[in-house]
Amino acid sequence: MKTYLLAVSLVLAAAPAFAACTEQQVSDKAMQVSAKLETLTAKDPKKAEEVMMKMVAAQSDPKATASVDAMCKSYDDLLAEIAKIK
């Protein structure tokens, strides 16, 4: 997870300043996903693994990491997925 956050930070450093979603929002969403995944892992490891696999797939999708807005949407989708599980 720390490696992922480092990668996100590097991508954010190259993001345009005019994006509707800010770099700080992406960082906050990443932390939210991380915290919720930890909680979910304690409750339901199988579901947590499924969400983690979706996160890995999103990270490797060039469209999902092409802009700050795309990364925000990706995190929003993951947060919604986790909220459905609870």
Secondary structure, 3 states (H helix, E strand, C coil): CHHHHHHHHHHHHCCCCCCCCCHHHHHHHHHHHHHHHHHHHHHCHHHHHHHHHHHHHHHHCCCCCCCHHHHHHHHHHHHHHHHHHC
